[in-house]
């Protein structure tokens, strides 16, 4: 197994999202890999936790990454959050990302969970993706 490609995968995912005009039309430049300091935008995207498992085979080291990209919004209803979540999903699912280290074999949507936060004042959609990397 190799966790060595985790940072490169995260950087490539972040780059894909921050350079996408469709997602920017919904969230502006509010794509983060850590909670933004100070006041947060009405709707933002944040890279979240990941779980990595060995996917090595006889040809070499590899890993399966399951990572979360979250959309959080205080806009009324789920519409804005779902628009942003759909844009994230469309930009990542099947994307052919170039990694600074290793190689991305594939990137797939796995699942999404939408819920209300703060007694209904905010919405959060956690999108989980599965990626296969190899050294």
Secondary structure, 3 states (H helix, E strand, C coil): CCCCCHHHHHHHHHHHHHCCHHHHHHHCCCEECCCCCCCCCCEEEEEEEEEEEECCECCECEEEEEEEEEEEECCCCCHHHHHHHHHHHHHHCCCCCCCCCCEEEEEEEEEEEEEEEHHHCEEEEEEEEEEEEEC
